């Protein structure tokens, strides 16, 4: 099953939401591919592209009118909704896990409970190198506004408001995939 077949099934050709999803996903794919090449990461390029193109597949089910999402679910659920959709489509589990675990710098059951987030109570932390790579690359791009790559310090500041644990997880990703020392 090819990533574009799944997007075609759920996102109408020429629709603003499809254009946003494709643009954002391509940006994440390009950044992830660049990081992989620069770091000598041996994940196949086709796997990186597939994961990047499908990581946000669940956004259409969410209520986020600012990015043309007119569903009923809270946006925080887009990852688990995407994973559920991908599993229902028969996609490989590694693809579903990328969708499920890319939100923020990952989420813990403790954070879900403390913040009363509308998610099943368990950890959603990126574990595999591919999950971590897509999670990291995703933080540099928004699906709203000019959709330009955000500078490292702005990404860090946006995650800092979610607490020291979230920031520490992002910093660990930056150490793995970026040149963290130069960015501080």
Backbone bond lengths (Angstrom), bond angles and torsions (degrees), N, CA, C in turn:
res aa  C-N    CA-C-N  psi(-1)  N-CA   C-N-CA  omega(-1)  CA-C   N-CA-C  phi
1 X - - - 1.451 - - 1.534 108.60 -
2 X 1.301 115.82 128.63 1.451 121.50 -178.08 1.522 110.67 -93.66
3 X 1.332 116.28 147.70 1.468 120.12 -176.42 1.513 111.76 -59.06
4 X 1.324 117.88 -37.58 1.470 118.52 -176.63 1.525 111.61 -69.87
5 X 1.333 118.65 -26.13 1.467 120.40 176.11 1.528 110.62 -64.29
6 X 1.326 116.06 -39.81 1.476 119.80 179.43 1.523 109.95 -69.35
7 X 1.313 117.81 -44.76 1.468 119.90 177.85 1.527 110.10 -60.28
8 X 1.323 117.85 -43.62 1.469 121.80 179.35 1.524 111.65 -58.44
9 X 1.311 117.31 -35.36 1.460 121.67 -177.17 1.535 112.10 -70.99
10 X 1.317 118.53 -28.91 1.466 120.91 -172.39 1.528 114.73 -115.68
11 X 1.327 117.64 -11.93 1.467 121.20 -176.52 1.522 109.04 -127.49
12 X 1.324 116.06 115.39 1.455 122.20 -176.43 1.527 111.61 -62.40
13 X 1.302 115.05 133.00 1.462 121.07 178.64 1.530 110.04 -56.06
14 X 1.332 116.17 132.01 1.454 121.50 178.01 1.516 115.40 80.84
15 X 1.332 117.43 -3.04 1.470 119.53 -179.43 1.520 110.46 -75.29
16 X 1.343 116.66 149.05 1.475 119.16 178.42 1.536 112.54 -57.13
17 X 1.339 117.32 -39.25 1.464 119.43 -179.16 1.530 110.78 -64.88
18 X 1.309 117.49 -42.16 1.467 119.83 178.06 1.527 110.20 -60.95
19 X 1.323 117.00 -42.75 1.466 120.39 -179.72 1.531 110.66 -62.41
20 X 1.327 116.99 -41.54 1.467 121.28 177.76 1.527 110.20 -63.40
21 X 1.342 116.47 -48.56 1.468 120.94 -179.54 1.529 111.02 -58.96
22 X 1.317 116.87 -48.10 1.463 120.52 -177.45 1.530 110.73 -64.27
23 X 1.319 116.76 -46.05 1.470 119.37 -178.67 1.522 110.73 -61.32
24 X 1.326 116.24 -49.12 1.467 120.23 -179.84 1.528 110.69 -60.67
25 X 1.306 117.32 -46.78 1.460 121.34 -176.80 1.524 111.40 -64.98
26 X 1.321 117.39 -37.80 1.462 120.42 176.38 1.531 111.27 -65.80
27 X 1.335 116.41 -37.56 1.464 119.54 177.21 1.530 110.27 -62.88
28 X 1.331 116.10 -44.73 1.465 120.54 179.00 1.531 109.93 -63.42
29 X 1.321 116.61 -43.15 1.467 120.42 179.05 1.524 110.92 -60.80
30 X 1.330 116.82 -46.78 1.467 120.23 -179.10 1.526 111.65 -61.02
31 X 1.334 116.46 -43.68 1.467 119.48 179.95 1.530 110.41 -66.16
32 X 1.328 116.71 -43.67 1.463 120.43 -179.82 1.527 111.09 -63.40
33 X 1.326 117.44 -41.24 1.468 120.94 177.61 1.527 111.00 -63.90
34 X 1.321 116.66 -40.81 1.457 121.05 178.99 1.531 111.29 -64.05
35 X 1.324 115.60 -43.65 1.467 120.02 177.72 1.521 109.94 -62.27
36 X 1.322 116.47 -46.42 1.464 120.52 -178.46 1.525 110.80 -59.85
37 X 1.310 116.63 -43.25 1.465 120.10 179.24 1.527 110.47 -65.21
38 X 1.335 116.39 -46.23 1.455 120.70 -177.83 1.512 114.05 -66.78
39 X 1.316 116.66 -29.60 1.469 122.18 -178.41 1.524 112.80 -97.20
40 X 1.319 116.97 -3.07 1.460 119.54 -178.35 1.518 112.93 67.18
41 X 1.320 116.58 34.10 1.469 121.80 -179.86 1.528 108.26 -78.97
42 X 1.308 116.58 132.06 1.466 120.60 -171.98 1.530 114.14 -94.74
43 X 1.315 118.49 25.49 1.466 120.84 173.94 1.528 107.18 -75.52
44 X 1.338 118.10 131.92 1.462 119.35 178.41 1.534 111.92 -56.74
45 X 1.322 116.23 136.67 1.468 121.53 -178.74 1.525 111.28 -56.02
46 X 1.320 117.55 -38.06 1.471 119.72 -179.33 1.533 111.41 -64.71
47 X 1.328 117.74 -33.36 1.468 120.44 176.78 1.527 110.79 -69.39
48 X 1.319 116.84 -40.03 1.466 120.96 178.19 1.531 109.49 -62.52
49 X 1.320 117.05 -46.51 1.467 120.71 -179.55 1.525 110.46 -63.26
50 X 1.312 117.87 -46.52 1.469 121.10 179.66 1.521 111.02 -58.48
51 X 1.316 116.68 -48.17 1.465 120.70 -179.24 1.528 111.10 -62.56
52 X 1.320 116.69 -43.52 1.467 120.39 -179.54 1.529 111.15 -65.81
53 X 1.311 117.10 -41.32 1.464 120.22 -176.99 1.526 112.37 -70.36
54 X 1.333 117.69 -22.95 1.468 120.56 -177.21 1.523 114.35 -109.66
55 X 1.325 118.94 -1.35 1.468 119.39 -174.54 1.526 112.92 -62.67
56 X 1.332 118.29 -28.42 1.470 121.75 -179.19 1.531 112.98 -109.83
57 X 1.315 118.23 21.34 1.465 122.04 -174.90 1.535 112.60 -56.79
58 X 1.321 118.49 -24.47 1.465 121.45 -176.79 1.520 116.00 -84.87
59 X 1.319 118.98 1.29 1.474 119.62 -173.71 1.523 113.19 -64.61
60 X 1.325 119.20 -28.50 1.462 120.83 -177.08 1.529 112.51 -64.17
61 X 1.308 117.30 -20.42 1.469 121.15 179.44 1.539 112.04 -84.42
62 X 1.339 116.36 -2.63 1.463 121.01 -174.19 1.522 112.12 -103.26
63 X 1.314 114.30 159.99 1.458 122.12 177.64 1.529 108.18 -97.76
64 X 1.325 115.13 96.03 1.467 122.39 177.52 1.528 106.83 -146.54
65 X 1.333 117.06 73.20 1.468 120.29 -173.81 1.520 114.23 -58.41
66 X 1.327 118.49 -25.43 1.453 121.66 179.04 1.520 113.51 -63.22
67 X 1.329 116.34 -20.56 1.467 120.51 175.61 1.537 110.22 -120.97
68 X 1.319 115.57 28.31 1.472 122.10 173.86 1.528 114.08 67.44
69 X 1.335 117.20 22.82 1.467 121.16 175.71 1.522 107.74 -96.65
70 X 1.313 116.75 119.11 1.459 120.90 -174.97 1.528 111.78 -122.20
71 X 1.319 115.87 36.22 1.457 121.44 175.86 1.523 110.11 -85.69
72 X 1.311 116.17 -164.95 1.463 120.97 -175.37 1.525 114.20 -113.65
73 X 1.306 117.39 -11.60 1.467 121.14 -174.53 1.530 111.19 -86.28
74 X 1.338 117.09 150.52 1.468 119.76 172.52 1.529 110.13 -62.70
75 X 1.331 116.35 142.96 1.460 120.54 -175.10 1.530 112.75 -59.47
76 X 1.315 117.90 -32.29 1.467 121.48 -179.03 1.535 111.27 -57.45
77 X 1.318 116.74 -19.69 1.460 121.47 -177.85 1.531 113.63 -88.59
78 X 1.339 117.86 -0.44 1.470 118.52 -173.22 1.527 113.08 -60.80
79 X 1.318 117.56 -31.85 1.462 120.29 179.82 1.518 112.58 -68.15
80 X 1.332 116.24 -47.53 1.468 117.86 -179.66 1.523 110.91 -71.57
81 X 1.339 117.31 -32.27 1.464 119.69 176.30 1.532 110.52 -66.20
82 X 1.322 115.93 -40.45 1.463 119.90 177.22 1.519 111.68 -64.44
83 X 1.323 116.83 -41.80 1.470 120.48 178.75 1.522 110.49 -62.55
84 X 1.323 116.36 -42.23 1.463 121.21 178.24 1.535 110.51 -61.62
85 X 1.321 116.36 -45.36 1.462 121.61 178.41 1.532 110.35 -60.49
86 X 1.327 116.74 -47.28 1.457 121.11 -178.46 1.530 111.48 -62.35
87 X 1.312 116.49 -42.25 1.471 119.52 177.37 1.528 110.33 -62.67
88 X 1.338 116.32 -40.76 1.461 120.77 177.92 1.520 112.88 -64.38
89 X 1.315 116.37 -27.99 1.467 122.00 178.09 1.528 112.13 -84.09
90 X 1.316 116.76 -3.23 1.454 120.27 179.69 1.522 113.79 81.92
91 X 1.341 116.58 16.26 1.468 119.84 177.92 1.525 109.47 -67.57
92 X 1.307 115.52 155.28 1.462 120.87 178.31 1.534 109.91 -60.52
93 X 1.308 115.69 147.63 1.465 120.97 -178.18 1.528 111.59 -59.69
94 X 1.326 118.65 -35.35 1.467 120.07 -178.98 1.520 111.10 -62.75
95 X 1.319 118.77 -30.03 1.465 121.94 178.28 1.529 109.17 -73.10
96 X 1.324 116.54 -45.46 1.469 120.99 179.17 1.526 110.98 -60.81
97 X 1.321 116.53 -38.75 1.468 120.22 -179.07 1.531 111.83 -66.21
98 X 1.313 118.13 -34.31 1.466 119.94 176.29 1.531 109.12 -62.24
99 X 1.323 117.13 -46.83 1.470 120.52 178.94 1.528 110.47 -60.36
100 X 1.302 116.30 -43.62 1.462 122.34 -174.69 1.530 113.57 -69.09
101 X 1.333 117.96 -26.38 1.465 120.97 -168.76 1.523 115.02 -116.10
102 X 1.326 118.70 10.47 1.470 119.52 -174.44 1.524 114.26 -92.50
103 X 1.325 118.37 -9.98 1.461 121.60 -174.38 1.527 111.08 -66.25
104 X 1.331 115.44 132.66 1.464 120.65 -176.77 1.520 109.08 60.20
105 X 1.316 115.62 -133.95 1.469 120.55 172.11 1.522 107.06 -110.66
106 X 1.347 114.05 34.10 1.450 122.11 -171.41 1.520 108.49 92.83
107 X 1.301 115.76 159.00 1.466 121.80 179.66 1.518 109.19 -129.36
108 X 1.327 115.96 141.84 1.464 120.45 176.25 1.524 109.40 -102.78
109 X 1.320 115.47 158.65 1.463 120.56 176.03 1.526 110.15 -58.06
110 X 1.321 116.41 -37.91 1.466 120.58 178.88 1.529 110.89 -61.04
111 X 1.323 117.11 -44.57 1.474 120.73 179.02 1.530 111.09 -65.21
112 X 1.318 116.37 -39.81 1.458 120.58 178.75 1.528 109.83 -61.49
113 X 1.319 116.01 -44.57 1.458 120.78 179.73 1.530 111.68 -67.14
114 X 1.339 117.32 -49.07 1.463 121.28 -177.63 1.526 112.76 -62.86
115 X 1.332 116.87 -35.13 1.460 120.95 -178.38 1.526 112.77 -96.15
116 X 1.325 116.88 2.68 1.464 122.95 -178.75 1.531 110.93 50.27
117 X 1.329 115.66 46.84 1.460 120.53 179.66 1.531 109.82 -75.96
118 X 1.315 117.33 144.09 1.469 120.62 -177.26 1.540 112.34 -80.77
119 X 1.327 114.46 61.23 1.459 121.74 -179.67 1.522 108.90 -131.82
120 X 1.335 117.34 150.82 1.464 118.83 172.36 1.527 109.52 -56.76
121 X 1.311 115.54 140.21 1.461 121.42 -172.99 1.529 111.22 -77.48
122 X 1.330 115.47 93.45 1.460 122.92 174.55 1.518 108.31 -164.67
123 X 1.306 116.48 172.23 1.462 120.80 178.88 1.529 110.69 -79.22
124 X 1.330 114.98 140.02 1.468 123.21 174.07 1.531 106.93 -126.74
125 X 1.306 115.98 62.74 1.456 121.93 -178.17 1.523 109.54 -101.72
126 X 1.327 117.42 134.59 1.462 119.01 177.55 1.524 109.51 -66.27
127 X 1.323 116.36 124.69 1.463 121.14 -175.31 1.515 113.04 -106.83
128 X 1.320 117.75 -48.84 1.462 119.32 -177.92 1.522 110.04 -76.84
129 X 1.321 115.97 163.17 1.463 119.34 179.03 1.537 110.90 -60.77
130 X 1.321 117.69 -39.31 1.461 120.58 178.20 1.526 110.88 -64.61
131 X 1.317 118.17 -44.40 1.468 121.19 177.31 1.527 110.39 -58.47
132 X 1.323 116.72 -44.25 1.469 120.61 -179.34 1.525 110.89 -67.37
133 X 1.321 117.23 -40.51 1.464 121.56 -179.06 1.531 111.47 -62.24
134 X 1.316 117.54 -47.34 1.468 120.54 -179.68 1.528 109.91 -67.98
135 X 1.307 117.84 -41.06 1.465 121.25 176.82 1.523 110.00 -56.82
136 X 1.314 116.88 -46.59 1.466 121.47 -178.74 1.531 111.30 -65.38
137 X 1.310 117.62 -51.81 1.467 121.35 -177.70 1.525 111.39 -60.17
138 X 1.307 116.27 -36.65 1.468 122.01 -178.75 1.531 112.68 -61.41
139 X 1.320 117.34 -31.45 1.461 120.61 -175.94 1.524 112.73 -65.43
140 X 1.315 118.03 -16.92 1.460 121.45 -175.99 1.532 113.70 -89.91
141 X 1.333 116.53 -0.83 1.465 119.31 -176.04 1.520 111.31 -136.34
142 X 1.318 114.70 135.27 1.454 122.31 176.60 1.525 108.68 -102.26
143 X 1.303 115.85 158.95 1.461 120.21 174.84 1.529 110.87 -97.33
144 X 1.324 116.66 9.91 1.468 120.14 179.52 1.528 109.50 -128.43
145 X 1.311 115.03 170.60 1.455 120.23 178.13 1.515 112.17 66.92
146 X 1.323 115.69 -145.41 1.460 121.57 -176.28 1.529 112.70 -74.17
147 X 1.314 117.41 -13.92 1.463 123.35 178.60 1.532 112.25 58.07
148 X 1.322 116.49 33.33 1.458 121.57 175.78 1.528 108.99 -88.29
149 X 1.317 116.40 157.01 1.458 119.62 178.13 1.521 110.08 -63.43
150 X 1.332 115.25 132.80 1.459 121.13 179.58 1.528 109.51 -83.37
151 X 1.327 116.61 142.83 1.466 118.51 174.54 1.534 110.80 -67.69
152 X 1.318 114.80 153.43 1.456 121.67 -177.17 1.531 112.46 -51.93
153 X 1.330 117.79 -46.10 1.472 119.64 -176.99 1.519 111.56 -64.10
154 X 1.315 117.97 -32.61 1.467 120.69 177.89 1.531 110.93 -71.22
155 X 1.318 116.27 -37.54 1.467 119.47 176.47 1.519 109.76 -62.53
156 X 1.322 115.80 -47.31 1.472 120.38 179.43 1.523 111.21 -59.17
157 X 1.329 116.71 -44.55 1.473 120.90 -179.47 1.527 110.89 -62.92
158 X 1.328 117.14 -38.09 1.468 119.70 -179.35 1.527 111.45 -68.13
159 X 1.320 117.32 -30.17 1.465 120.65 179.40 1.520 112.28 -86.64
160 X 1.314 116.92 -25.92 1.464 121.88 -178.91 1.525 111.87 -58.94
161 X 1.331 116.37 -33.10 1.472 119.87 -178.30 1.531 112.39 -66.82
162 X 1.334 116.82 -14.53 1.459 120.01 178.28 1.525 112.36 -91.33
163 X 1.327 115.88 3.45 1.454 120.16 173.09 1.513 114.03 110.29
164 X 1.327 115.30 166.42 1.466 120.68 -175.00 1.525 113.66 -66.18
165 X 1.318 118.45 -30.05 1.466 119.76 179.98 1.524 111.11 -68.43
166 X 1.339 116.21 -42.73 1.465 120.49 177.58 1.520 109.95 -62.53
167 X 1.322 116.08 -45.30 1.458 119.93 179.93 1.529 111.09 -63.53
168 X 1.297 117.49 -39.93 1.476 120.71 178.44 1.529 110.92 -63.35
169 X 1.338 117.06 -38.43 1.475 119.39 178.04 1.527 110.36 -66.80
170 X 1.339 116.90 -40.35 1.460 119.39 177.19 1.525 110.56 -64.30
171 X 1.324 116.49 -44.07 1.461 120.25 179.56 1.531 111.28 -59.71
172 X 1.328 117.00 -37.18 1.469 120.43 176.84 1.532 110.33 -64.87
173 X 1.332 116.68 -39.43 1.467 119.96 176.24 1.527 110.54 -64.53
174 X 1.324 115.73 -39.90 1.470 119.89 179.09 1.528 110.97 -63.86
175 X 1.313 116.66 -37.99 1.470 119.71 176.66 1.531 110.89 -64.86
176 X 1.319 115.58 -37.36 1.467 119.89 -178.94 1.530 112.18 -74.57
177 X 1.330 117.14 -38.54 1.470 120.41 -169.09 1.521 115.66 -116.36
178 X 1.300 117.47 -14.71 1.445 119.13 -177.64 1.515 110.17 -128.90
179 X 1.319 116.00 -176.08 1.456 119.21 175.29 1.521 106.87 -101.62
180 X 1.309 114.87 82.25 1.458 123.08 -172.57 1.528 112.23 -56.67
181 X 1.312 118.13 -44.60 1.470 120.74 -175.79 1.531 111.68 -61.04
182 X 1.320 116.93 -39.94 1.470 119.56 179.13 1.522 111.69 -68.45
183 X 1.327 116.97 -26.40 1.459 120.43 -175.58 1.522 113.77 -84.86
184 X 1.305 119.10 -14.44 1.464 121.02 -179.27 1.506 112.10 -82.36
